Amino acid sequence: MSQILLTEEDILLLKKLYRLRNGERKELTAAIFATFLSPEELAERLMIEENIL
């Protein structure tokens, strides 16, 4: 049986994702981006998506 070991930082990120998704009702993609991307990566990603639309 496989086991995954999570660090305290991993757990905090997953809690943030849960809060954004369930508490603030953000779309899943937006919640994932806000949780796992750096501010610079997030800004770049949002700019790319704005140019596509």
C-alpha positions in Angstrom: 0.0 0.0 0.0 1.3 3.5 -1.0 1.5 6.4 1.4 1.9 10.0 0.8 3.7 12.2 3.3 2.6 15.8 3.5 4.6 18.6 5.0 2.9 21.2 7.2 3.3 23.6 4.2 1.4 21.1 1.9 -1.4 20.9 4.5 -1.7 24.7 4.7 -1.9 24.9 0.9 -4.6 22.3 0.8 -6.5 24.1 3.5 -6.2 27.3 1.6 -7.5 25.6 -1.6 -10.4 24.1 0.4 -11.2 27.6 1.9 -11.1 29.3 -1.5 -13.3 26.6 -3.1 -15.8 26.0 -0.4 -15.8 29.2 1.7 -15.3 31.8 -1.0 -16.9 29.7 -3.8 -14.1 30.4 -6.2 -14.0 28.4 -9.4 -11.7 25.4 -9.0 -9.2 26.6 -11.6 -9.0 30.0 -10.0 -8.6 28.5 -6.5 -5.8 26.2 -7.8 -4.0 29.1 -9.5 -4.3 31.3 -6.4 -3.0 28.6 -4.1 -0.2 27.1 -6.1 1.2 29.8 -8.4 3.5 32.6 -7.2 2.1 36.1 -7.6 4.2 36.6 -10.7 3.0 33.4 -12.3 -0.6 34.2 -11.4 -0.3 37.7 -13.0 1.2 36.2 -16.1 -1.4 33.5 -16.3 -4.2 36.0 -16.0 -2.7 38.2 -18.7 -2.5 35.2 -21.0 -6.2 34.3 -20.4 -7.3 38.0 -20.9 -5.5 38.0 -24.3 -7.2 34.8 -25.3 -10.7 36.0 -24.5 
